[in-house]
Amino acid sequence: MTAYRVIGIDPSLTATGLAVVESERNGDYVVSEHVTLKTESTVPILDRLWFLKAGVERFLEEHRWTPRIGTSAIIVEDPTSRSGPAARATRGKDPRTILLMGLAVGIVLEPVLQQRTLGGHVEFITPDEWMPKKLTGNLSHIMAHHEILAFLRERVQFPERVSEHVVFAGGLARYWTEQQRLKARMAG
């Protein structure tokens, strides 16, 4: 079984989660490094965006390819999905809130896309793709959110105290790795 090292990113203006998930050859998933970049709504928007950009750049610089172990991919949750829990959470929101989220995602993606120009593999995955359907079906956004957190904590080894944003980032990385293993089994 191939071992993978994947960076998952759950972008948001208030709290962006970043996690390095290492899949062991025995099938275990471990979050080896993580950070939550939090910004306060009282801070001017340009300062918040600058903080997010610098934090993502620093994390990617520290955890990208090395001669010993390479990062297989950087996986980013795509918030543009029109259905699923993320979309239900933004329905009826103030347009300013949605615009600010878009700005935050754009700022987070800039250093991610820079990694792509260096030859890194970058993918967007929508919540509809990676969140278990049985957990998101007809549940309210809040209930689905708690069910998904519990589901992921059972399947990935997280450090004791991590933010839910890191858990979602780890879930993205785990999902991508499982898809790669499935493709490899089908091909070989």
N, CA and C of each residue as an Amber inpcrd file, in Angstrom:
protein
   564
   0.8470000  -1.1740000   0.0000000   0.0000000   0.0000000   0.0000000
   0.8950000   1.2400000   0.0000000   0.6310000   2.1810000  -0.8850000
   1.4310000   3.3850000  -1.0120000   1.1670000   4.3400000   0.1440000
   2.2340000   4.9420000   0.6560000   2.0970000   5.9720000   1.6900000
   1.9860000   7.3240000   1.0010000   1.1180000   8.1670000   1.5250000
   0.9200000   9.5000000   0.9800000   1.1500000  10.5420000   2.0600000
   1.5280000  11.7300000   1.6290000   1.6280000  12.9020000   2.5090000
   0.8490000  14.0010000   1.8050000  -0.2630000  14.4010000   2.3930000
  -1.1880000  15.3220000   1.7350000  -1.4750000  16.5030000   2.6500000
  -1.5090000  17.6880000   2.0630000  -1.8950000  18.8840000   2.8090000
  -3.3500000  19.1770000   2.4740000  -4.1720000  19.2670000   3.4990000
  -5.5770000  19.6290000   3.3340000  -5.7850000  21.0470000   3.8320000
  -6.6330000  21.8130000   3.1270000  -6.9050000  23.1960000   3.5120000
  -8.4100000  23.4410000   3.4990000  -8.9120000  23.9310000   4.6290000
 -10.3140000  24.3350000   4.7780000 -10.3170000  25.8560000   4.9010000
 -10.5310000  26.5860000   3.7740000 -10.3810000  28.0400000   3.7960000
 -11.5870000  28.7800000   4.3700000 -11.3060000  29.8460000   5.0980000
 -12.3550000  30.6900000   5.6580000 -11.7080000  31.9860000   6.1300000
 -12.4770000  33.0490000   6.1830000 -11.9490000  34.3250000   6.6570000
 -11.7040000  34.3120000   8.1590000 -12.5830000  33.6840000   8.9180000
 -12.4490000  33.6960000  10.3740000 -11.5010000  32.6280000  10.9010000
 -11.4350000  31.4760000  10.2560000 -10.5480000  30.3980000  10.7130000
 -10.2630000  29.4500000   9.5610000  -9.0340000  29.4790000   9.0700000
  -8.6050000  28.5800000   8.0030000  -7.8110000  27.4460000   8.6310000
  -8.2260000  26.2090000   8.3400000  -7.5250000  25.0380000   8.8690000
  -6.5740000  24.4660000   7.8410000  -5.3750000  24.1350000   8.2710000
  -4.3820000  23.4900000   7.4170000  -3.8700000  22.2590000   8.1600000
  -3.7620000  21.1390000   7.4620000  -3.3040000  19.9050000   8.1000000
  -2.4480000  19.1030000   7.1260000  -1.3720000  18.5450000   7.6480000
  -0.5670000  17.5800000   6.9010000  -1.0210000  16.2110000   7.3760000
  -1.5640000  15.4130000   6.4540000  -2.0280000  14.0640000   6.7900000
  -1.0910000  13.0680000   6.1290000  -0.5500000  12.1970000   6.9500000
   0.3260000  11.1520000   6.4420000  -0.4080000   9.8310000   6.5500000
  -0.4870000   9.1430000   5.4260000  -1.1220000   7.8230000   5.4450000
  -0.0070000   6.8030000   5.5790000  -0.1620000   5.9800000   6.5620000
   0.8260000   4.9350000   6.8110000   0.5570000   3.7610000   5.8720000
   1.5330000   2.9540000   5.6560000   1.3640000   1.7800000   4.7870000
   0.3320000   0.8040000   5.3330000   0.1010000   0.8420000   6.6560000
  -0.8940000  -0.0530000   7.2590000  -2.3210000   0.4860000   7.1400000
  -2.4830000   1.6430000   6.5050000  -3.8180000   2.1970000   6.3020000
  -4.2360000   3.2420000   7.3120000  -3.4120000   3.4920000   8.3400000
  -3.7420000   4.5300000   9.3150000  -3.4850000   5.9140000   8.7290000
  -4.2400000   6.8830000   9.2120000  -4.0780000   8.2720000   8.8090000
  -3.7330000   9.0820000  10.0440000  -2.6510000   9.8670000   9.9470000
  -2.1770000  10.6390000  11.0860000  -1.9660000  12.0870000  10.6640000
  -2.4930000  13.0220000  11.4530000  -2.2120000  14.4330000  11.2320000
  -0.8790000  14.7240000  11.9180000   0.1630000  14.9620000  11.1060000
   1.4970000  15.1630000  11.6690000   1.7600000  16.6280000  11.9960000
   1.1660000  17.5250000  11.2520000   1.3290000  18.9630000  11.4790000
  -0.0140000  19.6340000  11.1950000  -0.2840000  20.7130000  11.9170000
  -1.5370000  21.4360000  11.6720000  -1.4520000  22.8400000  12.2330000
  -2.3070000  23.6930000  11.7190000  -2.4390000  25.0560000  12.2420000
  -3.8330000  25.5640000  11.8900000  -4.3750000  26.3960000  12.7530000
  -5.6100000  27.1160000  12.4610000  -5.2660000  28.5880000  12.4470000
  -5.5050000  29.2400000  11.3240000  -5.2570000  30.6750000  11.2000000
  -6.5460000  31.4140000  11.5080000  -6.6080000  32.0480000  12.6830000
  -7.8270000  32.7370000  13.1170000  -7.6570000  34.2400000  12.9910000
  -8.7320000  34.8940000  12.5280000  -8.7450000  36.3550000  12.4610000
  -9.9800000  36.8790000  13.1910000  -9.8390000  38.0420000  13.7640000
 -10.9420000  38.6700000  14.5010000 -11.6800000  39.6480000  13.6040000
 -12.9890000  39.6820000  13.7330000 -13.8070000  40.5660000  12.8980000
 -13.5550000  42.0490000  13.1870000 -12.9330000  42.3680000  14.3220000
 -12.6450000  43.7630000  14.6650000 -11.4010000  44.2990000  13.9590000
 -10.5920000  43.4010000  13.3830000  -9.3770000  43.7840000  12.6750000
  -9.7610000  44.2010000  11.2450000  -9.1460000  45.2610000  10.7070000
  -9.4570000  45.6730000   9.3270000  -9.2760000  44.5150000   8.3310000
 -10.1380000  44.4760000   7.3470000 -10.1830000  43.3570000   6.3980000
  -8.8470000  43.1400000   5.6860000  -8.1630000  44.2110000   5.2860000
  -6.8820000  44.0310000   4.5970000  -5.8460000  43.3670000   5.5080000
  -5.8450000  43.7120000   6.7860000  -4.9240000  43.0710000   7.7260000
  -5.2590000  41.5980000   7.9030000  -6.5440000  41.2690000   7.9290000
  -6.9650000  39.8770000   8.0530000  -6.5210000  39.0610000   6.8440000
  -6.7380000  39.6330000   5.6650000  -6.3510000  38.9310000   4.4390000
  -4.8340000  38.7440000   4.3650000  -4.0820000  39.7680000   4.7540000
  -2.6210000  39.6700000   4.7440000  -2.1500000  38.5740000   5.7020000
  -2.7570000  38.5100000   6.8860000  -2.4260000  37.4890000   7.8780000
  -2.6710000  36.0840000   7.3110000  -3.8270000  35.8910000   6.6570000
  -4.1340000  34.5780000   6.0700000  -3.1120000  34.2030000   5.0010000
  -2.8190000  35.1430000   4.1000000  -1.8750000  34.8690000   3.0140000
  -0.5030000  34.4960000   3.5750000  -0.0040000  35.2870000   4.5320000
   1.3150000  35.0200000   5.1060000   1.3220000  33.6820000   5.8520000
   0.2420000  33.3630000   6.5580000   0.1680000  32.1110000   7.2980000
   0.1520000  30.8890000   6.3830000  -0.6080000  30.9650000   5.2970000
  -0.6600000  29.8450000   4.3450000   0.6930000  29.6870000   3.6600000
   1.2950000  30.8170000   3.2580000   2.6180000  30.7510000   2.6270000
   3.6330000  30.0860000   3.5490000   3.6400000  30.4850000   4.8110000
   4.5830000  29.9340000   5.7870000   4.3570000  28.4220000   5.9730000
   3.1020000  28.0130000   6.1030000   2.7820000  26.5930000   6.2850000
   3.2200000  25.7760000   5.0750000   2.9120000  26.2710000   3.8870000
   3.2790000  25.5280000   2.6740000   4.7930000  25.4730000   2.4930000
   5.4760000  26.5450000   2.8470000   6.9320000  26.5540000   2.7420000
   7.5470000  25.5110000   3.6860000   7.0120000  25.4100000   4.8910000
   7.5390000  24.4700000   5.8790000   7.2130000  23.0140000   5.5520000
   6.1290000  22.7740000   4.8140000   5.6520000  21.3960000   4.6540000
   5.5590000  20.9260000   3.2090000   6.2630000  21.5740000   2.3330000
   6.2130000  21.0980000   0.9540000   7.2730000  20.0410000   0.7200000
   7.5960000  19.7840000  -0.5190000   8.4650000  18.6820000  -0.9010000
   9.8220000  18.7580000  -0.2310000  10.2860000  17.6110000   0.2280000
  11.6370000  17.4820000   0.7670000  12.2320000  16.2210000   0.1540000
  13.5460000  16.0890000   0.1580000  14.1390000  14.8760000  -0.4250000
  13.6960000  13.6040000   0.3000000  13.4440000  13.7070000   1.6330000
  13.0980000  12.5230000   2.4200000  11.6820000  12.0490000   2.1200000
  10.7390000  12.9560000   2.2010000   9.3390000  12.5700000   1.9490000
   8.6500000  13.7250000   1.2320000   8.0530000  13.4310000   0.1240000
   7.4100000  14.4640000  -0.6650000   5.9330000  14.5870000  -0.3520000
   5.4110000  15.7680000  -0.5630000   3.9780000  15.9810000  -0.4310000
   3.3230000  15.5150000  -1.7290000   2.3550000  14.6170000  -1.6060000
   1.6960000  14.0720000  -2.7910000   0.7790000  15.0990000  -3.4420000
   0.0930000  15.9000000  -2.6070000  -0.8770000  16.8440000  -3.1570000
  -1.2650000  17.8680000  -2.1060000  -1.8130000  18.9620000  -2.5960000
  -2.4520000  19.9600000  -1.7410000  -3.9230000  19.9580000  -2.1470000
  -4.7980000  19.6680000  -1.1880000  -6.2250000  19.5540000  -1.4610000
  -6.9520000  20.6840000  -0.7330000  -7.7590000  21.4290000  -1.4820000
  -8.4710000  22.5840000  -0.9300000  -9.9690000  22.3550000  -1.0570000
 -10.6880000  22.6020000   0.0390000 -12.1390000  22.5050000  -0.0600000
 -12.6420000  23.6340000  -0.9490000 -13.4150000  23.2760000  -1.9350000
 -13.9850000  24.2350000  -2.8790000 -15.2960000  24.7630000  -2.3080000
 -15.3220000  26.0110000  -1.8660000 -16.5360000  26.5560000  -1.2540000
 -17.5780000  27.0160000  -2.2640000 -17.3150000  26.8200000  -3.5520000
 -18.2530000  27.2980000  -4.5610000 -19.3600000  26.3010000  -4.8760000
 -19.3630000  25.1760000  -4.1790000 -20.4040000  24.1730000  -4.3890000
 -21.7820000  24.7870000  -4.1590000 -22.7400000  24.4230000  -4.9790000
 -24.0800000  25.0040000  -4.8740000 -25.0480000  24.1560000  -4.0540000
 -24.5560000  23.0340000  -3.5420000 -25.4060000  22.2040000  -2.6960000
 -24.5710000  21.6420000  -1.5620000 -25.1940000  20.8900000  -0.6960000
 -24.4780000  20.3190000   0.4290000 -24.4730000  21.2420000   1.6280000
 -23.8060000  20.8320000   2.7040000 -23.8450000  21.5730000   3.9580000
 -23.2950000  22.9840000   3.8560000 -22.2080000  23.1770000   3.0940000
 -21.6190000  24.5130000   3.0010000 -22.5820000  25.4870000   2.3220000
 -23.2400000  25.0310000   1.2710000 -24.1920000  25.8960000   0.5760000
 -25.4010000  26.1940000   1.4530000 -25.8770000  25.1770000   2.1880000
 -27.0200000  25.4150000   3.0830000 -26.6700000  26.4360000   4.1570000
 -25.4260000  26.4460000   4.5760000 -25.0020000  27.3690000   5.6370000
 -24.9570000  28.8110000   5.1510000 -24.7610000  29.0240000   3.8460000
 -24.6640000  30.3960000   3.3370000 -25.9840000  30.9180000   2.7880000
 -26.9820000  30.0590000   2.6420000 -28.2790000  30.5380000   2.1410000
 -28.8500000  31.5720000   3.0930000 -29.3080000  32.6730000   2.5220000
 -29.9220000  33.7110000   3.3260000 -28.9160000  34.6030000   4.0470000
 -27.6220000  34.3940000   3.8170000 -26.6020000  35.2220000   4.4640000
 -26.5070000  36.5620000   3.7600000 -26.0200000  37.5070000   4.5020000
 -25.7370000  38.8380000   3.9970000 -24.7540000  38.7230000   2.8280000
 -25.0220000  39.3870000   1.6980000 -24.1020000  39.2970000   0.5560000
 -22.6680000  39.7230000   0.9130000 -22.5240000  40.6490000   1.8510000
 -21.1860000  41.0720000   2.2760000 -20.4200000  39.8850000   2.8640000
 -21.0820000  39.0390000   3.6440000 -20.4460000  37.8730000   4.2470000
 -19.9300000  36.9320000   3.1630000 -20.7410000  36.7170000   2.1500000
 -20.3460000  35.8230000   1.0560000 -19.1810000  36.4260000   0.2790000
 -19.2080000  37.7350000   0.0460000 -18.1130000  38.4140000  -0.6530000
 -16.8110000  38.3100000   0.1430000 -16.8770000  38.5120000   1.4570000
 -15.6860000  38.4100000   2.2960000 -15.1230000  36.9860000   2.2800000
 -16.0070000  36.0040000   2.2570000 -15.5550000  34.6120000   2.1680000
 -14.8040000  34.3930000   0.8550000 -15.3580000  34.9580000  -0.2170000
 -14.7000000  34.8490000  -1.5160000 -13.3160000  35.4860000  -1.5200000
 -13.1900000  36.6390000  -0.8780000 -11.8830000  37.2900000  -0.7770000
 -10.8970000  36.4120000  -0.0060000 -11.3660000  35.8540000   1.0960000
 -10.5010000  35.0010000   1.9100000 -10.0370000  33.7850000   1.1290000
 -10.9550000  33.1590000   0.4160000 -10.5940000  31.9710000  -0.3680000
  -9.5750000  32.3430000  -1.4370000  -9.7830000  33.4790000  -2.1050000
  -8.8340000  33.9330000  -3.1260000  -7.4420000  34.1580000  -2.5600000
  -7.3770000  34.7700000  -1.3950000  -6.0890000  35.0330000  -0.7400000
  -5.4020000  33.7260000  -0.3400000  -6.1750000  32.7710000   0.1540000
  -5.6140000  31.4730000   0.5480000  -5.1080000  30.7230000  -0.6840000
  -5.8250000  30.8610000  -1.7950000  -5.4490000  30.1080000  -2.9990000
  -4.1980000  30.6350000  -3.6800000  -3.8880000  31.9020000  -3.5110000
  -2.7250000  32.4600000  -4.2060000  -1.4410000  31.6910000  -3.8860000
  -1.0810000  31.4870000  -2.6130000   0.1340000  30.6900000  -2.3590000
  -0.0130000  29.2140000  -2.7450000  -1.2320000  28.6860000  -2.6890000
  -1.4630000  27.2970000  -3.1090000  -1.1760000  27.1620000  -4.6030000
  -1.6810000  28.0960000  -5.3880000  -1.4610000  28.0390000  -6.8320000
   0.0060000  28.2790000  -7.1840000   0.7030000  29.0390000  -6.3520000
   2.1390000  29.2180000  -6.5410000   2.8480000  27.8640000  -6.4450000
   2.4050000  27.0060000  -5.5220000   2.9770000  25.6690000  -5.4020000
   2.7310000  24.8620000  -6.6800000   1.5790000  25.0960000  -7.2820000
   1.2660000  24.3860000  -8.5240000   2.2350000  24.7790000  -9.6330000
   2.6050000  26.0590000  -9.6930000   3.5540000  26.4840000 -10.7240000
   4.9290000  25.8520000 -10.5040000   5.2080000  25.4260000  -9.2720000
   6.4690000  24.7380000  -8.9680000   6.3800000  23.2370000  -9.2190000
   5.2550000  22.7890000  -9.7360000   5.0920000  21.3780000 -10.0640000
   4.2730000  20.5870000  -9.0690000   3.6890000  21.2610000  -8.0940000
   2.8790000  20.5660000  -7.1000000   1.5040000  20.1970000  -7.6330000
   0.9250000  19.1620000  -7.0850000  -0.4150000  18.7280000  -7.4670000
  -1.4300000  19.4060000  -6.5480000  -2.3470000  20.1590000  -7.1430000
  -3.3650000  20.8900000  -6.3820000  -4.7340000  20.4870000  -6.9120000
  -5.6530000  20.2080000  -5.9950000  -7.0270000  19.8710000  -6.3970000
  -8.0220000  20.5680000  -5.5010000  -9.1550000  20.9360000  -6.0940000
 -10.3240000  21.4020000  -5.3450000 -11.2400000  20.2050000  -5.1610000
 -11.8110000  20.0690000  -3.9920000 -12.8230000  19.0470000  -3.7620000
 -13.9980000  19.7210000  -3.0760000 -15.1900000  19.5170000  -3.6200000
 -16.3720000  20.1350000  -3.0170000 -16.8240000  19.3310000  -1.8050000
 -17.5180000  19.9780000  -0.8700000 -18.0530000  19.2390000   0.2760000
 -18.9480000  18.0810000  -0.1670000 -19.6690000  18.2730000  -1.2740000
 -20.5480000  17.2120000  -1.7790000 -19.7680000  15.9520000  -2.1400000
 -18.5270000  16.1230000  -2.5820000 -17.7150000  14.9780000  -2.9720000
 -17.1870000  14.2140000  -1.7670000 -16.6680000  14.9070000  -0.7780000
 -15.9290000  14.2230000   0.2760000 -16.7000000  13.9850000   1.5610000
 -17.7480000  14.7270000   1.8220000 -18.5040000  14.5050000   3.0540000
 -19.4460000  13.3240000   2.8740000 -19.4380000  12.4030000   3.8080000
 -20.2890000  11.2170000   3.6700000 -21.7660000  11.5800000   3.5350000
 -22.3900000  11.1120000   2.4660000 -23.7980000  11.4500000   2.1870000
 -24.7220000  11.0260000   3.3210000 -24.4210000   9.8850000   3.9230000
 -25.3000000   9.4120000   4.9920000 -25.2960000  10.3700000   6.1780000
 -24.2630000  11.2030000   6.2820000 -24.1900000  12.1540000   7.3860000
 -24.7590000  13.5150000   7.0280000 -24.8430000  13.8310000   5.7520000
 -25.2700000  15.1770000   5.3630000 -26.6720000  15.2170000   4.7850000
 -27.2260000  14.0770000   4.4520000 -28.5400000  13.9620000   3.8240000
 -29.5620000  15.0040000   4.2020000 -30.4500000  14.6840000   5.1140000
 -31.5230000  15.5930000   5.4930000 -31.2700000  16.2940000   6.8250000
 -30.0470000  16.2170000   7.3230000 -29.7390000  16.8620000   8.5880000
 -29.6020000  18.3640000   8.4030000 -29.8690000  19.1070000   9.4670000
 -29.6160000  20.5400000   9.4150000 -28.1110000  20.7440000   9.3180000
 -27.6990000  21.9360000   8.9560000 -26.2680000  22.2260000   8.8160000
 -25.5300000  21.9530000  10.1230000 -26.0740000  22.3910000  11.2420000
 -25.4190000  22.2190000  12.5430000 -25.2820000  20.7360000  12.8900000
 -26.3700000  19.9610000  12.7190000 -26.3170000  18.5310000  13.0340000
 -25.3380000  17.8130000  12.1190000 -25.3700000  18.1200000  10.8300000
 -24.4600000  17.4830000   9.8800000 -23.0150000  17.8120000  10.2460000
 -22.7860000  19.0410000  10.6430000 -21.4570000  19.4970000  11.0270000
 -20.9050000  18.6330000  12.1720000 -21.6840000  18.4290000  13.2040000
 -21.2470000  17.6200000  14.3510000 -21.0720000  16.1470000  13.9790000
 -21.9490000  15.6260000  13.1470000 -21.8350000  14.2300000  12.7070000
 -20.5610000  14.0130000  11.8920000 -20.2490000  14.9650000  11.0250000
 -19.0560000  14.8430000  10.1830000 -17.7990000  14.9180000  11.0340000
 -17.7700000  15.8330000  12.0040000 -16.6120000  15.9300000  12.8970000
 -16.3790000  14.6070000  13.6200000 -17.4390000  14.0210000  14.1520000
 -17.3210000  12.7390000  14.8630000 -16.8320000  11.6410000  13.9210000
 -17.3870000  11.5850000  12.7160000 -17.0090000  10.5980000  11.7050000
 -15.5110000  10.6920000  11.3960000 -15.0110000  11.9180000  11.1760000
 -13.6090000  12.1060000  10.8130000 -12.6710000  11.7830000  11.9700000
 -13.0690000  12.1510000  13.1690000 -12.2140000  11.8850000  14.3330000
 -12.0440000  10.3730000  14.5600000 -13.0040000   9.5750000  14.1050000
 -12.8810000   8.1200000  14.2140000 -11.9150000   7.5440000  13.1800000
 -11.6780000   8.2550000  12.1020000 -10.9320000   7.6910000  10.9750000
  -9.5420000   8.2900000  10.7520000  -9.2510000   9.3850000  11.4110000
  -7.9470000  10.0240000  11.2780000  -7.4230000  10.2900000  12.6880000
  -6.1480000  10.0270000  12.8960000  -5.5560000  10.2850000  14.2110000
  -5.1460000  11.7530000  14.2940000  -5.9280000  12.5120000  15.0720000
  -5.6510000  13.9280000  15.2700000  -4.9810000  14.1200000  16.6290000
  -4.1570000  15.1540000  16.7570000  -3.6880000  15.5110000  18.0990000
  -4.8970000  15.8270000  18.9820000  -4.6950000  15.8100000  20.2860000
  -5.8290000  15.9550000  21.2010000  -6.6540000  17.2170000  20.9650000
  -6.0050000  18.3380000  20.8880000  -6.7430000  19.6040000  20.7570000
  -6.4820000  20.2270000  19.3910000  -7.4300000  20.0500000  18.5050000
  -7.3420000  20.7100000  17.1990000  -8.6960000  21.3400000  16.9050000
  -8.6660000  22.3680000  16.0770000  -9.9080000  23.0400000  15.7130000
 -10.7040000  22.1940000  14.7200000 -11.9740000  22.4720000  14.6200000
 -12.8030000  21.7700000  13.6340000 -12.3210000  22.0460000  12.2260000
 -11.6860000  23.1800000  12.0040000 -11.1720000  23.5170000  10.6700000
 -10.0150000  22.5970000  10.2940000  -9.1950000  22.2360000  11.2710000
  -8.1180000  21.2750000  11.0330000  -8.7160000  19.8880000  10.7710000
  -9.7790000  19.5430000  11.4930000 -10.4400000  18.2480000  11.2710000
 -10.9750000  18.1740000   9.8420000 -11.6140000  19.2460000   9.3640000
 -12.1200000  19.2430000   7.9900000 -10.9690000  19.1860000   6.9830000
  -9.8750000  19.9200000   7.2500000  -8.7150000  19.8660000   6.3590000
  -8.1580000  18.4450000   6.3130000  -8.0910000  17.7860000   7.4860000
  -7.6310000  16.4010000   7.5280000  -8.5740000  15.4600000   6.7920000
  -9.8730000  15.7190000   6.8940000 -10.8590000  14.9110000   6.1770000
 -10.7020000  15.0060000   4.6710000 -10.4280000  16.2070000   4.1870000
 -10.1790000  16.4020000   2.7520000  -8.9870000  15.5690000   2.2950000
  -7.8940000  15.6560000   3.0630000  -6.6790000  14.9370000   2.6960000
  -6.9090000  13.4210000   2.7330000  -7.6360000  12.9530000   3.7340000
  -7.9400000  11.5240000   3.8390000  -8.7640000  11.0620000   2.6310000
  -9.7880000  11.8250000   2.2810000 -10.6410000  11.4710000   1.1500000
  -9.8070000  11.3540000  -0.1280000  -8.9640000  12.3350000  -0.4030000
  -8.1580000  12.3320000  -1.6210000  -7.2660000  11.0880000  -1.6470000
  -6.6290000  10.7930000  -0.5080000  -5.7410000   9.6320000  -0.4300000
  -6.5020000   8.3400000  -0.7030000  -7.6970000   8.2060000  -0.1230000
  -8.5180000   7.0120000  -0.3680000  -8.8600000   6.8790000  -1.8530000
  -9.1590000   8.0000000  -2.4970000  -9.4680000   7.9600000  -3.9290000
  -8.2610000   7.5060000  -4.7390000  -7.0570000   7.9630000  -4.3550000
  -5.8520000   7.5590000  -5.0690000  -5.5870000   6.0740000  -4.8990000
  -5.7960000   5.5690000  -3.6950000  -5.5990000   4.1310000  -3.4530000
  -6.6050000   3.2970000  -4.2230000  -7.8320000   3.7510000  -4.2840000
  -8.8690000   3.0500000  -5.0390000  -8.4960000   3.0040000  -6.5270000
  -8.0520000   4.1350000  -7.0700000  -7.6340000   4.1820000  -8.4850000
  -6.4840000   3.2270000  -8.7460000  -5.5280000   3.1680000  -7.8170000
  -4.3750000   2.2800000  -7.9790000  -4.7990000   0.8190000  -7.9690000
  -5.7360000   0.4620000  -7.0670000  -6.2290000  -0.9230000  -7.0090000
  -6.9590000  -1.2900000  -8.3000000  -7.7440000  -0.3600000  -8.8160000
  -8.5080000  -0.6390000 -10.0380000  -7.5810000  -0.7520000 -11.2360000
  -6.5080000   0.0010000 -11.2450000  -5.5830000  -0.0200000 -12.3800000
  -4.6400000  -1.2220000 -12.3210000  -4.3710000  -1.7140000 -11.1280000
  -3.3530000  -2.7460000 -11.0530000  -3.8250000  -4.0160000 -10.5190000
